[in-house]
């Protein structure tokens, strides 16, 4: 059994647009901070949900890509005139560093935390950064993408991308085979949450384990920082194949990138991005209303329109092949001991 918990995250883009997922934030490694939302005296409309009791400004920490989080913020503030959301957005590693700095200072700085993987959220729950709370429609979310303490609101699928001139792998194991010698790139699991999720799954999977990563290294695989960097290298022909995010790969393909997207056996690793209110006092009604919106059908449709896989069933998002194999890791079993697992990984890819 593996145990692991705190995560780090992702990187930059091949074509000039925000990546569809920042490991749901696999976009820029530079955090952004600012505010967005309604004006002091907005015009009311019949569709406005109206003001929310209590604080009218809250702070959101997230690793979700800018295009997605801004679309969600715009949708929410349009429904709730007079509200404003201060945003801190960064890859998971920088997000965790910001939270740690807050805790060393005045305390929790965010009112809502929207992470890119359940392990990071579980770690923050155990540190009393977030509190246990789920929206009213929690039972509409598939059971594998929620807990009794928080819910997932979007999904990442870790898959492989292959340059048009290269053979297609059938399984993850194929990437360590002779067809791809010196031609594979993988993202850093110490930086990208999706890569760490894949590492966690494969480390305990039959026929894989850390021996799989040793086989990749022995076969000449190269570690890059993020799945986006991997995608860039494949698109440019520097590598034949590598580990990427499905929505980013399909978006690049739609922009003309010369790649094929493969959902390898035993399956793409599905990683859900949870959201939760923090233990910071003062904005509880607003924070909970925001989470309700993100988890709602409307919020899910807003996210799906930004090339993100929604967690609610029946809402169309980026492509998923009809016969695509998908693995949902046993996240509770995988919780705890990240540092040890990454230290052993670093003995292979230092």
Secondary structure by P-SEA (a helix, b strand, c coil): cbbbcccccccccccccccccccccccccbbbbbccccccbbbbcccccccccccccbbbbbcccaaaaaaaaaaaaaacccbbbbbbbbcaaaaaaaaaaaaacccccccbbbbccaaaaaaaaaacccccccccccccccccccccccccccbbbbbbbbcccbbbbccccccccccccccbbbccccccaaaaaaaaaaaacccccaaaaaaaaaacccccccaaaaaaaaaacccccbbbbaaaaaaaaaacccbbbbbcccccbbbbbbbbbccccccaaaaaaaaaaaacaaaaaaaaaacccccccccccccccccbbbbbcccccccccaaaaaaaaaaacc
